[in-house]
Amino acid sequence: MKVAYITLCVVLVLLLNEAHISVAVVCRPTELASCASAITSSAAPSKMCCSKLKEQRPCLCKYLKDPNLQKLINTPNAKKVASTCGIPFPSC
């Protein structure tokens, strides 16, 4: 009985290690508020900005297609912020 229990535990651990959990990103431009000062000035982006930018990366093309957001995102400063954070600027 103990051997079966131990075997079951080992199999469960192996299966859980192989499981890949994907979390869907919710696209909210307000999540990038921490980047506003870096995008609108020459200030360096904060760690929070870079973290949020990485989190929102799948949404950037959607933001670039929005005429209201495009004015802010498709700028030299926004490209500089993305580069500083180690995120390639999307080519949509």
Distance bins in CASP14 RR format, pairs under 12 A and 6 or more apart:
PFRMAT RR
TARGET T0000
AUTHOR 0000-0000-0000
RMODE 2
METHOD distances of the structure
MODEL  1
1 7 0 0 0 0 0 1 0 0 0 0 0
1 8 0 0 0 0 0 1 0 0 0 0 0
2 8 0 0 0 0 0 1 0 0 0 0 0
2 9 0 0 0 0 0 1 0 0 0 0 0
3 9 0 0 0 0 0 1 0 0 0 0 0
3 10 0 0 0 0 0 1 0 0 0 0 0
4 10 0 0 0 0 0 1 0 0 0 0 0
4 11 0 0 0 0 0 1 0 0 0 0 0
5 11 0 0 0 0 0 1 0 0 0 0 0
5 12 0 0 0 0 0 1 0 0 0 0 0
6 12 0 0 0 0 0 1 0 0 0 0 0
6 13 0 0 0 0 0 1 0 0 0 0 0
7 13 0 0 0 0 0 1 0 0 0 0 0
7 14 0 0 0 0 0 1 0 0 0 0 0
8 14 0 0 0 0 0 1 0 0 0 0 0
8 15 0 0 0 0 0 1 0 0 0 0 0
9 15 0 0 0 0 0 1 0 0 0 0 0
9 16 0 0 0 0 0 1 0 0 0 0 0
10 16 0 0 0 0 0 1 0 0 0 0 0
10 17 0 0 0 0 0 1 0 0 0 0 0
11 17 0 0 0 0 0 1 0 0 0 0 0
11 18 0 0 0 0 0 1 0 0 0 0 0
12 18 0 0 0 0 0 1 0 0 0 0 0
12 19 0 0 0 0 0 1 0 0 0 0 0
13 19 0 0 0 0 0 1 0 0 0 0 0
22 58 0 0 0 0 0 1 0 0 0 0 0
23 55 0 0 0 0 1 0 0 0 0 0 0
23 58 0 0 0 0 0 1 0 0 0 0 0
24 55 0 0 0 0 0 1 0 0 0 0 0
24 58 0 0 0 0 1 0 0 0 0 0 0
24 59 0 0 0 0 0 1 0 0 0 0 0
25 31 0 0 0 0 1 0 0 0 0 0 0
25 52 0 0 0 0 0 1 0 0 0 0 0
25 53 0 0 0 0 0 1 0 0 0 0 0
25 54 0 0 0 0 0 1 0 0 0 0 0
25 55 1 0 0 1 0 0 0 0 0 0 0
25 56 1 0 0 1 0 0 0 0 0 0 0
25 57 0 0 0 0 1 0 0 0 0 0 0
25 58 1 0 1 0 0 0 0 0 0 0 0
25 59 1 0 0 1 0 0 0 0 0 0 0
25 60 0 0 0 0 0 1 0 0 0 0 0
25 62 0 0 0 0 0 1 0 0 0 0 0
26 55 0 0 0 0 1 0 0 0 0 0 0
26 56 0 0 0 0 1 0 0 0 0 0 0
26 58 0 0 0 0 0 1 0 0 0 0 0
26 59 0 0 0 0 1 0 0 0 0 0 0
26 62 0 0 0 0 0 1 0 0 0 0 0
27 55 0 0 0 0 0 1 0 0 0 0 0
27 56 1 0 0 1 0 0 0 0 0 0 0
27 57 0 0 0 0 0 1 0 0 0 0 0
27 58 1 0 0 1 0 0 0 0 0 0 0
27 59 1 1 0 0 0 0 0 0 0 0 0
27 60 0 0 0 0 1 0 0 0 0 0 0
27 61 0 0 0 0 0 1 0 0 0 0 0
27 62 1 0 1 0 0 0 0 0 0 0 0
27 63 1 0 0 1 0 0 0 0 0 0 0
27 64 0 0 0 0 0 1 0 0 0 0 0
27 65 0 0 0 0 0 1 0 0 0 0 0
27 66 0 0 0 0 0 1 0 0 0 0 0
27 69 0 0 0 0 0 1 0 0 0 0 0
28 52 0 0 0 0 1 0 0 0 0 0 0
28 55 0 0 0 0 0 1 0 0 0 0 0
28 56 1 0 0 1 0 0 0 0 0 0 0
28 59 0 0 0 0 1 0 0 0 0 0 0
28 62 0 0 0 0 0 1 0 0 0 0 0
28 63 0 0 0 0 0 1 0 0 0 0 0
28 69 0 0 0 0 0 1 0 0 0 0 0
29 35 0 0 0 0 0 1 0 0 0 0 0
29 36 0 0 0 0 0 1 0 0 0 0 0
29 39 0 0 0 0 0 1 0 0 0 0 0
29 52 0 0 0 0 0 1 0 0 0 0 0
29 53 0 0 0 0 0 1 0 0 0 0 0
29 56 0 0 0 0 1 0 0 0 0 0 0
29 59 1 0 0 1 0 0 0 0 0 0 0
29 60 0 0 0 0 0 1 0 0 0 0 0
29 62 0 0 0 0 1 0 0 0 0 0 0
29 63 1 0 1 0 0 0 0 0 0 0 0
29 64 0 0 0 0 0 1 0 0 0 0 0
29 66 1 0 0 1 0 0 0 0 0 0 0
29 68 0 0 0 0 1 0 0 0 0 0 0
29 69 1 0 1 0 0 0 0 0 0 0 0
29 70 0 0 0 0 0 1 0 0 0 0 0
29 72 0 0 0 0 1 0 0 0 0 0 0
29 73 0 0 0 0 1 0 0 0 0 0 0
30 36 0 0 0 0 0 1 0 0 0 0 0
30 52 0 0 0 0 1 0 0 0 0 0 0
30 56 0 0 0 0 0 1 0 0 0 0 0
30 59 0 0 0 0 0 1 0 0 0 0 0
30 63 0 0 0 0 0 1 0 0 0 0 0
30 69 0 0 0 0 0 1 0 0 0 0 0
31 48 0 0 0 0 0 1 0 0 0 0 0
31 49 0 0 0 0 0 1 0 0 0 0 0
31 51 0 0 0 0 1 0 0 0 0 0 0
31 52 1 0 1 0 0 0 0 0 0 0 0
31 53 0 0 0 0 1 0 0 0 0 0 0
31 54 0 0 0 0 0 1 0 0 0 0 0
31 55 1 0 0 1 0 0 0 0 0 0 0
31 56 1 0 1 0 0 0 0 0 0 0 0
31 57 0 0 0 0 0 1 0 0 0 0 0
31 58 0 0 0 0 0 1 0 0 0 0 0
31 59 0 0 0 0 1 0 0 0 0 0 0
31 60 0 0 0 0 0 1 0 0 0 0 0
31 63 0 0 0 0 0 1 0 0 0 0 0
32 38 0 0 0 0 1 0 0 0 0 0 0
32 39 0 0 0 0 1 0 0 0 0 0 0
32 40 0 0 0 0 0 1 0 0 0 0 0
32 45 0 0 0 0 0 1 0 0 0 0 0
32 46 0 0 0 0 0 1 0 0 0 0 0
32 48 0 0 0 0 0 1 0 0 0 0 0
32 49 1 0 0 1 0 0 0 0 0 0 0
32 50 0 0 0 0 0 1 0 0 0 0 0
32 51 0 0 0 0 0 1 0 0 0 0 0
32 52 1 0 1 0 0 0 0 0 0 0 0
32 53 1 0 0 1 0 0 0 0 0 0 0
32 54 0 0 0 0 0 1 0 0 0 0 0
32 55 0 0 0 0 1 0 0 0 0 0 0
32 56 1 0 1 0 0 0 0 0 0 0 0
32 57 0 0 0 0 0 1 0 0 0 0 0
32 59 0 0 0 0 1 0 0 0 0 0 0
32 60 0 0 0 0 1 0 0 0 0 0 0
32 63 0 0 0 0 1 0 0 0 0 0 0
32 69 0 0 0 0 1 0 0 0 0 0 0
32 72 0 0 0 0 1 0 0 0 0 0 0
32 73 0 0 0 0 1 0 0 0 0 0 0
32 78 0 0 0 0 1 0 0 0 0 0 0
32 81 0 0 0 0 1 0 0 0 0 0 0
32 82 0 0 0 0 0 1 0 0 0 0 0
32 85 0 0 0 0 0 1 0 0 0 0 0
32 87 0 0 0 0 0 1 0 0 0 0 0
33 39 0 0 0 0 0 1 0 0 0 0 0
33 40 0 0 0 0 0 1 0 0 0 0 0
33 46 0 0 0 0 0 1 0 0 0 0 0
33 48 0 0 0 0 1 0 0 0 0 0 0
33 49 0 0 0 0 1 0 0 0 0 0 0
33 52 0 0 0 0 1 0 0 0 0 0 0
33 53 0 0 0 0 0 1 0 0 0 0 0
33 56 0 0 0 0 0 1 0 0 0 0 0
33 72 0 0 0 0 0 1 0 0 0 0 0
34 43 0 0 0 0 0 1 0 0 0 0 0
34 45 0 0 0 0 1 0 0 0 0 0 0
34 46 1 0 1 0 0 0 0 0 0 0 0
34 47 0 0 0 0 1 0 0 0 0 0 0
34 48 1 0 1 0 0 0 0 0 0 0 0
34 49 1 0 1 0 0 0 0 0 0 0 0
34 50 0 0 0 0 1 0 0 0 0 0 0
34 51 0 0 0 0 1 0 0 0 0 0 0
34 52 1 0 1 0 0 0 0 0 0 0 0
34 53 0 0 0 0 1 0 0 0 0 0 0
34 55 0 0 0 0 0 1 0 0 0 0 0
34 56 0 0 0 0 0 1 0 0 0 0 0
34 81 0 0 0 0 0 1 0 0 0 0 0
34 85 0 0 0 0 0 1 0 0 0 0 0
35 41 0 0 0 0 0 1 0 0 0 0 0
35 43 0 0 0 0 1 0 0 0 0 0 0
35 44 0 0 0 0 0 1 0 0 0 0 0
35 45 1 0 1 0 0 0 0 0 0 0 0
35 46 1 0 0 1 0 0 0 0 0 0 0
35 47 0 0 0 0 0 1 0 0 0 0 0
35 48 0 0 0 0 1 0 0 0 0 0 0
35 49 1 0 1 0 0 0 0 0 0 0 0
35 50 0 0 0 0 1 0 0 0 0 0 0
35 51 0 0 0 0 0 1 0 0 0 0 0
35 52 1 0 0 1 0 0 0 0 0 0 0
35 53 1 0 0 1 0 0 0 0 0 0 0
35 54 0 0 0 0 0 1 0 0 0 0 0
35 55 0 0 0 0 0 1 0 0 0 0 0
35 56 0 0 0 0 1 0 0 0 0 0 0
35 60 0 0 0 0 0 1 0 0 0 0 0
35 63 0 0 0 0 0 1 0 0 0 0 0
35 72 0 0 0 0 1 0 0 0 0 0 0
35 73 0 0 0 0 1 0 0 0 0 0 0
35 75 0 0 0 0 0 1 0 0 0 0 0
35 77 0 0 0 0 1 0 0 0 0 0 0
35 78 0 0 0 0 1 0 0 0 0 0 0
35 80 0 0 0 0 0 1 0 0 0 0 0
35 81 1 0 1 0 0 0 0 0 0 0 0
35 82 0 0 0 0 1 0 0 0 0 0 0
35 84 0 0 0 0 0 1 0 0 0 0 0
35 85 0 0 0 0 1 0 0 0 0 0 0
35 87 0 0 0 0 0 1 0 0 0 0 0
36 43 0 0 0 0 1 0 0 0 0 0 0
36 45 0 0 0 0 0 1 0 0 0 0 0
36 46 0 0 0 0 0 1 0 0 0 0 0
36 48 0 0 0 0 0 1 0 0 0 0 0
36 49 0 0 0 0 1 0 0 0 0 0 0
36 52 0 0 0 0 0 1 0 0 0 0 0
36 53 0 0 0 0 0 1 0 0 0 0 0
36 72 0 0 0 0 1 0 0 0 0 0 0
36 73 0 0 0 0 0 1 0 0 0 0 0
36 77 0 0 0 0 0 1 0 0 0 0 0
36 78 0 0 0 0 0 1 0 0 0 0 0
36 81 0 0 0 0 0 1 0 0 0 0 0
37 43 1 0 1 0 0 0 0 0 0 0 0
37 44 0 0 0 0 1 0 0 0 0 0 0
37 45 0 0 0 0 1 0 0 0 0 0 0
37 46 0 0 0 0 1 0 0 0 0 0 0
37 48 0 0 0 0 0 1 0 0 0 0 0
37 49 0 0 0 0 1 0 0 0 0 0 0
37 77 0 0 0 0 0 1 0 0 0 0 0
37 81 0 0 0 0 1 0 0 0 0 0 0
38 44 1 0 0 1 0 0 0 0 0 0 0
38 45 1 0 1 0 0 0 0 0 0 0 0
38 46 1 0 0 1 0 0 0 0 0 0 0
38 47 0 0 0 0 0 1 0 0 0 0 0
38 48 0 0 0 0 0 1 0 0 0 0 0
38 49 1 0 1 0 0 0 0 0 0 0 0
38 50 0 0 0 0 1 0 0 0 0 0 0
38 52 0 0 0 0 0 1 0 0 0 0 0
38 53 0 0 0 0 1 0 0 0 0 0 0
38 72 0 0 0 0 0 1 0 0 0 0 0
38 75 0 0 0 0 0 1 0 0 0 0 0
38 77 1 0 0 1 0 0 0 0 0 0 0
38 78 0 0 0 0 1 0 0 0 0 0 0
38 79 0 0 0 0 0 1 0 0 0 0 0
38 80 0 0 0 0 1 0 0 0 0 0 0
38 81 1 0 1 0 0 0 0 0 0 0 0
38 82 0 0 0 0 0 1 0 0 0 0 0
38 83 0 0 0 0 0 1 0 0 0 0 0
38 84 1 0 0 1 0 0 0 0 0 0 0
38 85 0 0 0 0 1 0 0 0 0 0 0
39 45 0 0 0 0 1 0 0 0 0 0 0
39 46 0 0 0 0 0 1 0 0 0 0 0
39 49 0 0 0 0 1 0 0 0 0 0 0
39 52 0 0 0 0 0 1 0 0 0 0 0
39 53 0 0 0 0 0 1 0 0 0 0 0
39 63 0 0 0 0 0 1 0 0 0 0 0
39 69 0 0 0 0 0 1 0 0 0 0 0
39 71 0 0 0 0 0 1 0 0 0 0 0
39 72 1 0 0 1 0 0 0 0 0 0 0
39 73 1 0 0 1 0 0 0 0 0 0 0
39 74 0 0 0 0 0 1 0 0 0 0 0
39 75 1 0 0 1 0 0 0 0 0 0 0
39 76 0 0 0 0 1 0 0 0 0 0 0
39 77 1 0 1 0 0 0 0 0 0 0 0
39 78 1 0 1 0 0 0 0 0 0 0 0
39 79 0 0 0 0 1 0 0 0 0 0 0
39 80 0 0 0 0 1 0 0 0 0 0 0
39 81 1 0 1 0 0 0 0 0 0 0 0
39 82 0 0 0 0 1 0 0 0 0 0 0
39 84 0 0 0 0 0 1 0 0 0 0 0
39 85 0 0 0 0 0 1 0 0 0 0 0
40 71 0 0 0 0 0 1 0 0 0 0 0
40 72 1 0 0 1 0 0 0 0 0 0 0
40 73 0 0 0 0 0 1 0 0 0 0 0
40 75 0 0 0 0 1 0 0 0 0 0 0
40 76 0 0 0 0 0 1 0 0 0 0 0
40 77 1 0 0 1 0 0 0 0 0 0 0
40 78 0 0 0 0 1 0 0 0 0 0 0
40 80 0 0 0 0 0 1 0 0 0 0 0
40 81 0 0 0 0 0 1 0 0 0 0 0
41 75 0 0 0 0 0 1 0 0 0 0 0
41 77 1 0 0 1 0 0 0 0 0 0 0
41 78 0 0 0 0 0 1 0 0 0 0 0
41 80 0 0 0 0 0 1 0 0 0 0 0
41 81 0 0 0 0 0 1 0 0 0 0 0
42 75 0 0 0 0 0 1 0 0 0 0 0
42 76 0 0 0 0 0 1 0 0 0 0 0
42 77 1 0 0 1 0 0 0 0 0 0 0
42 80 0 0 0 0 1 0 0 0 0 0 0
42 81 0 0 0 0 0 1 0 0 0 0 0
42 84 0 0 0 0 0 1 0 0 0 0 0
43 49 0 0 0 0 1 0 0 0 0 0 0
43 77 0 0 0 0 1 0 0 0 0 0 0
43 80 0 0 0 0 0 1 0 0 0 0 0
43 81 0 0 0 0 1 0 0 0 0 0 0
43 84 0 0 0 0 0 1 0 0 0 0 0
44 50 0 0 0 0 1 0 0 0 0 0 0
44 77 0 0 0 0 0 1 0 0 0 0 0
44 80 0 0 0 0 1 0 0 0 0 0 0
44 81 0 0 0 0 1 0 0 0 0 0 0
44 83 0 0 0 0 0 1 0 0 0 0 0
44 84 1 0 0 1 0 0 0 0 0 0 0
44 85 0 0 0 0 1 0 0 0 0 0 0
45 51 0 0 0 0 1 0 0 0 0 0 0
45 52 0 0 0 0 1 0 0 0 0 0 0
45 53 1 0 0 1 0 0 0 0 0 0 0
45 54 0 0 0 0 0 1 0 0 0 0 0
45 77 0 0 0 0 1 0 0 0 0 0 0
45 78 0 0 0 0 0 1 0 0 0 0 0
45 79 0 0 0 0 0 1 0 0 0 0 0
45 80 0 0 0 0 1 0 0 0 0 0 0
45 81 1 0 1 0 0 0 0 0 0 0 0
45 82 0 0 0 0 1 0 0 0 0 0 0
45 83 0 0 0 0 1 0 0 0 0 0 0
45 84 1 0 1 0 0 0 0 0 0 0 0
45 85 1 0 1 0 0 0 0 0 0 0 0
45 86 0 0 0 0 1 0 0 0 0 0 0
45 87 0 0 0 0 0 1 0 0 0 0 0
46 52 0 0 0 0 1 0 0 0 0 0 0
46 53 0 0 0 0 0 1 0 0 0 0 0
46 81 0 0 0 0 0 1 0 0 0 0 0
46 84 0 0 0 0 0 1 0 0 0 0 0
46 85 0 0 0 0 1 0 0 0 0 0 0
47 53 0 0 0 0 0 1 0 0 0 0 0
47 54 0 0 0 0 0 1 0 0 0 0 0
47 84 0 0 0 0 0 1 0 0 0 0 0
47 85 0 0 0 0 1 0 0 0 0 0 0
48 54 0 0 0 0 0 1 0 0 0 0 0
48 55 0 0 0 0 0 1 0 0 0 0 0
48 85 0 0 0 0 0 1 0 0 0 0 0
49 55 0 0 0 0 0 1 0 0 0 0 0
49 56 0 0 0 0 0 1 0 0 0 0 0
49 77 0 0 0 0 0 1 0 0 0 0 0
49 78 0 0 0 0 0 1 0 0 0 0 0
49 80 0 0 0 0 0 1 0 0 0 0 0
49 81 1 0 0 1 0 0 0 0 0 0 0
49 82 0 0 0 0 0 1 0 0 0 0 0
49 84 0 0 0 0 1 0 0 0 0 0 0
49 85 1 0 0 1 0 0 0 0 0 0 0
49 86 0 0 0 0 0 1 0 0 0 0 0
49 87 0 0 0 0 0 1 0 0 0 0 0
50 56 0 0 0 0 0 1 0 0 0 0 0
50 57 0 0 0 0 0 1 0 0 0 0 0
50 81 0 0 0 0 1 0 0 0 0 0 0
50 82 0 0 0 0 1 0 0 0 0 0 0
50 83 0 0 0 0 0 1 0 0 0 0 0
50 84 1 0 0 1 0 0 0 0 0 0 0
50 85 1 1 0 0 0 0 0 0 0 0 0
50 86 1 0 0 1 0 0 0 0 0 0 0
50 87 1 0 0 1 0 0 0 0 0 0 0
51 57 0 0 0 0 0 1 0 0 0 0 0
51 85 0 0 0 0 1 0 0 0 0 0 0
51 86 0 0 0 0 0 1 0 0 0 0 0
51 87 0 0 0 0 0 1 0 0 0 0 0
52 59 0 0 0 0 0 1 0 0 0 0 0
52 60 0 0 0 0 0 1 0 0 0 0 0
52 81 0 0 0 0 0 1 0 0 0 0 0
52 82 0 0 0 0 0 1 0 0 0 0 0
52 85 0 0 0 0 1 0 0 0 0 0 0
52 87 0 0 0 0 0 1 0 0 0 0 0
53 59 0 0 0 0 0 1 0 0 0 0 0
53 60 0 0 0 0 1 0 0 0 0 0 0
53 63 0 0 0 0 0 1 0 0 0 0 0
53 73 0 0 0 0 0 1 0 0 0 0 0
53 78 0 0 0 0 1 0 0 0 0 0 0
53 79 0 0 0 0 0 1 0 0 0 0 0
53 81 1 0 0 1 0 0 0 0 0 0 0
53 82 1 0 0 1 0 0 0 0 0 0 0
53 83 0 0 0 0 0 1 0 0 0 0 0
53 84 0 0 0 0 1 0 0 0 0 0 0
53 85 1 0 1 0 0 0 0 0 0 0 0
53 86 0 0 0 0 1 0 0 0 0 0 0
53 87 1 0 1 0 0 0 0 0 0 0 0
53 88 0 0 0 0 0 1 0 0 0 0 0
53 89 0 0 0 0 0 1 0 0 0 0 0
53 90 0 0 0 0 0 1 0 0 0 0 0
54 60 0 0 0 0 0 1 0 0 0 0 0
54 81 0 0 0 0 0 1 0 0 0 0 0
54 82 0 0 0 0 1 0 0 0 0 0 0
54 85 1 0 0 1 0 0 0 0 0 0 0
54 86 0 0 0 0 1 0 0 0 0 0 0
54 87 1 0 0 1 0 0 0 0 0 0 0
54 88 0 0 0 0 0 1 0 0 0 0 0
55 85 0 0 0 0 0 1 0 0 0 0 0
55 87 0 0 0 0 0 1 0 0 0 0 0
56 62 0 0 0 0 1 0 0 0 0 0 0
56 63 1 0 0 1 0 0 0 0 0 0 0
56 64 0 0 0 0 0 1 0 0 0 0 0
56 69 0 0 0 0 0 1 0 0 0 0 0
56 73 0 0 0 0 0 1 0 0 0 0 0
56 82 0 0 0 0 0 1 0 0 0 0 0
56 85 0 0 0 0 0 1 0 0 0 0 0
56 87 0 0 0 0 1 0 0 0 0 0 0
56 90 0 0 0 0 0 1 0 0 0 0 0
57 63 0 0 0 0 0 1 0 0 0 0 0
57 82 0 0 0 0 1 0 0 0 0 0 0
57 85 0 0 0 0 1 0 0 0 0 0 0
57 86 0 0 0 0 0 1 0 0 0 0 0
57 87 1 0 1 0 0 0 0 0 0 0 0
57 88 0 0 0 0 1 0 0 0 0 0 0
57 89 0 0 0 0 0 1 0 0 0 0 0
57 90 1 0 0 1 0 0 0 0 0 0 0
58 87 0 0 0 0 0 1 0 0 0 0 0
58 90 0 0 0 0 1 0 0 0 0 0 0
58 92 0 0 0 0 0 1 0 0 0 0 0
59 65 0 0 0 0 0 1 0 0 0 0 0
59 66 0 0 0 0 0 1 0 0 0 0 0
59 69 0 0 0 0 1 0 0 0 0 0 0
59 73 0 0 0 0 0 1 0 0 0 0 0
59 90 0 0 0 0 1 0 0 0 0 0 0
59 92 0 0 0 0 0 1 0 0 0 0 0
60 66 0 0 0 0 0 1 0 0 0 0 0
60 69 0 0 0 0 1 0 0 0 0 0 0
60 70 0 0 0 0 0 1 0 0 0 0 0
60 72 0 0 0 0 0 1 0 0 0 0 0
60 73 1 0 0 1 0 0 0 0 0 0 0
60 74 0 0 0 0 0 1 0 0 0 0 0
60 78 0 0 0 0 1 0 0 0 0 0 0
60 79 0 0 0 0 0 1 0 0 0 0 0
60 81 0 0 0 0 0 1 0 0 0 0 0
60 82 0 0 0 0 1 0 0 0 0 0 0
60 85 0 0 0 0 0 1 0 0 0 0 0
60 87 0 0 0 0 1 0 0 0 0 0 0
60 88 0 0 0 0 1 0 0 0 0 0 0
60 89 1 0 0 1 0 0 0 0 0 0 0
60 90 1 0 1 0 0 0 0 0 0 0 0
60 91 0 0 0 0 0 1 0 0 0 0 0
60 92 1 0 0 1 0 0 0 0 0 0 0
61 69 0 0 0 0 0 1 0 0 0 0 0
61 70 0 0 0 0 0 1 0 0 0 0 0
61 73 0 0 0 0 0 1 0 0 0 0 0
61 74 0 0 0 0 0 1 0 0 0 0 0
61 89 0 0 0 0 0 1 0 0 0 0 0
61 90 1 0 1 0 0 0 0 0 0 0 0
61 91 0 0 0 0 1 0 0 0 0 0 0
61 92 1 1 0 0 0 0 0 0 0 0 0
62 69 0 0 0 0 1 0 0 0 0 0 0
62 70 0 0 0 0 0 1 0 0 0 0 0
62 73 0 0 0 0 0 1 0 0 0 0 0
62 90 0 0 0 0 1 0 0 0 0 0 0
62 92 0 0 0 0 1 0 0 0 0 0 0
63 69 1 0 1 0 0 0 0 0 0 0 0
63 70 1 0 0 1 0 0 0 0 0 0 0
63 71 0 0 0 0 0 1 0 0 0 0 0
63 72 0 0 0 0 1 0 0 0 0 0 0
63 73 1 0 1 0 0 0 0 0 0 0 0
63 74 0 0 0 0 1 0 0 0 0 0 0
63 78 0 0 0 0 1 0 0 0 0 0 0
63 82 0 0 0 0 0 1 0 0 0 0 0
63 89 0 0 0 0 0 1 0 0 0 0 0
63 90 0 0 0 0 1 0 0 0 0 0 0
63 92 0 0 0 0 1 0 0 0 0 0 0
64 70 1 0 1 0 0 0 0 0 0 0 0
64 71 0 0 0 0 0 1 0 0 0 0 0
64 72 0 0 0 0 0 1 0 0 0 0 0
64 73 1 0 1 0 0 0 0 0 0 0 0
64 74 1 0 0 1 0 0 0 0 0 0 0
64 75 0 0 0 0 0 1 0 0 0 0 0
64 78 0 0 0 0 1 0 0 0 0 0 0
64 79 0 0 0 0 0 1 0 0 0 0 0
64 82 0 0 0 0 0 1 0 0 0 0 0
64 89 0 0 0 0 1 0 0 0 0 0 0
64 90 1 0 0 1 0 0 0 0 0 0 0
64 91 0 0 0 0 1 0 0 0 0 0 0
64 92 1 0 1 0 0 0 0 0 0 0 0
65 73 0 0 0 0 0 1 0 0 0 0 0
65 74 0 0 0 0 0 1 0 0 0 0 0
65 90 0 0 0 0 0 1 0 0 0 0 0
65 92 1 0 0 1 0 0 0 0 0 0 0
66 72 0 0 0 0 1 0 0 0 0 0 0
66 73 0 0 0 0 1 0 0 0 0 0 0
66 74 0 0 0 0 0 1 0 0 0 0 0
66 92 0 0 0 0 0 1 0 0 0 0 0
67 73 0 0 0 0 0 1 0 0 0 0 0
67 74 0 0 0 0 0 1 0 0 0 0 0
68 74 0 0 0 0 0 1 0 0 0 0 0
69 75 0 0 0 0 0 1 0 0 0 0 0
69 78 0 0 0 0 0 1 0 0 0 0 0
70 78 0 0 0 0 0 1 0 0 0 0 0
70 90 0 0 0 0 0 1 0 0 0 0 0
70 92 0 0 0 0 0 1 0 0 0 0 0
71 77 0 0 0 0 0 1 0 0 0 0 0
71 78 0 0 0 0 0 1 0 0 0 0 0
72 78 1 0 0 1 0 0 0 0 0 0 0
72 79 0 0 0 0 0 1 0 0 0 0 0
72 81 0 0 0 0 0 1 0 0 0 0 0
73 79 0 0 0 0 1 0 0 0 0 0 0
73 81 0 0 0 0 1 0 0 0 0 0 0
73 82 0 0 0 0 1 0 0 0 0 0 0
73 89 0 0 0 0 1 0 0 0 0 0 0
73 90 0 0 0 0 1 0 0 0 0 0 0
73 92 0 0 0 0 0 1 0 0 0 0 0
74 82 0 0 0 0 0 1 0 0 0 0 0
74 89 0 0 0 0 1 0 0 0 0 0 0
74 90 0 0 0 0 1 0 0 0 0 0 0
74 91 0 0 0 0 0 1 0 0 0 0 0
74 92 0 0 0 0 1 0 0 0 0 0 0
75 81 0 0 0 0 1 0 0 0 0 0 0
75 82 0 0 0 0 0 1 0 0 0 0 0
75 89 0 0 0 0 0 1 0 0 0 0 0
76 82 0 0 0 0 0 1 0 0 0 0 0
76 83 0 0 0 0 0 1 0 0 0 0 0
76 89 0 0 0 0 0 1 0 0 0 0 0
77 83 0 0 0 0 0 1 0 0 0 0 0
77 84 0 0 0 0 0 1 0 0 0 0 0
77 89 0 0 0 0 0 1 0 0 0 0 0
78 84 0 0 0 0 0 1 0 0 0 0 0
78 85 0 0 0 0 0 1 0 0 0 0 0
78 87 0 0 0 0 0 1 0 0 0 0 0
78 89 1 0 0 1 0 0 0 0 0 0 0
78 90 0 0 0 0 0 1 0 0 0 0 0
79 85 0 0 0 0 0 1 0 0 0 0 0
79 86 0 0 0 0 0 1 0 0 0 0 0
79 87 0 0 0 0 0 1 0 0 0 0 0
79 88 0 0 0 0 1 0 0 0 0 0 0
79 89 1 0 1 0 0 0 0 0 0 0 0
79 90 0 0 0 0 0 1 0 0 0 0 0
79 91 0 0 0 0 0 1 0 0 0 0 0
80 86 0 0 0 0 0 1 0 0 0 0 0
80 87 0 0 0 0 0 1 0 0 0 0 0
80 89 0 0 0 0 1 0 0 0 0 0 0
81 87 0 0 0 0 1 0 0 0 0 0 0
81 89 0 0 0 0 1 0 0 0 0 0 0
82 88 1 0 0 1 0 0 0 0 0 0 0
82 89 1 0 1 0 0 0 0 0 0 0 0
82 90 0 0 0 0 1 0 0 0 0 0 0
82 91 0 0 0 0 0 1 0 0 0 0 0
83 89 1 0 0 1 0 0 0 0 0 0 0
END
